[in-house]
């Protein structure tokens, strides 16, 4: 064999082994790529910060969860900008409390990829003194209808949200007598929301991938048990408040689920004062009378500094303002879903003559952080 031929043969054999190797490499790359596609998972958008925190706690770490709205933004007054519209359009799924909390979701709710987890999608306990819930109290078992079918449409006709979107404050946006959207103040309702999320996430996973579905179930179970722990913790803190003191007075109807769940009477000042633009002396005097009759211990501001109206009421009635605000419309600037419940509870308990075990509350808060690690 000539040296040339030998070289050629060698070259052929070595190039065939290169081909062989590259076939193997290609297989590895391809299967690696395949796994990567699966591992990349889905891209989800959650509208309200609290819902976003909840979705992150349940979704797989390989899923991408984007929070649509900044914590500073009041979702009651949200206007969807082009960037946000793009995010909503590109998401595999959109999770939201729904139009009762976030009126601008009105046009997105009926889209196929939108999953409503708020008041219209869960079976909430009735507020006895609150119109508009009655028709829902008798047909149980909403927990699992993540498709939120006809029920949502039933409410599409109670408009009156639009006219509030342009005046910054919280003044009267809860005056509309529709469904009260502040469901998460009762931790059991967060569990129901989480249940819808978990079922919906599992639907996105291939039938062959039992492992990931099981993982989501396990993550939801942790959320569930932590929220049960939060619920018991709140019950324990509230039990330290003298019974006659268990009245929460705040500006707008947002703490009713909390009141119902933990045994408070809740009073919304807007029910007495009406629209702040129509403030009348007789409204003021009936408010002062109520504060006295109910032996109200504290008025809870929803923002700090408290409004002039609240400060005046406090001065005239000698009922102190709570030293801290309560956060009624979602998450605080820092912290998670548990943090806001702990903060509100300790503010309420300490202001009404009880004593709050903040340290054990902080432990629950850190446990929640671990969920989305
Ligand atoms: Zn609100």
Boltz pocket constraint, residues with backbone or C-beta under 6 A from the ligand:
constraints:
  - pocket:
      binder: B
      contacts: [[A, 76], [A, 174], [A, 182], [A, 252], [A, 253], [A, 254], [A, 328], [A, 329]]
      max_distance: 6.0
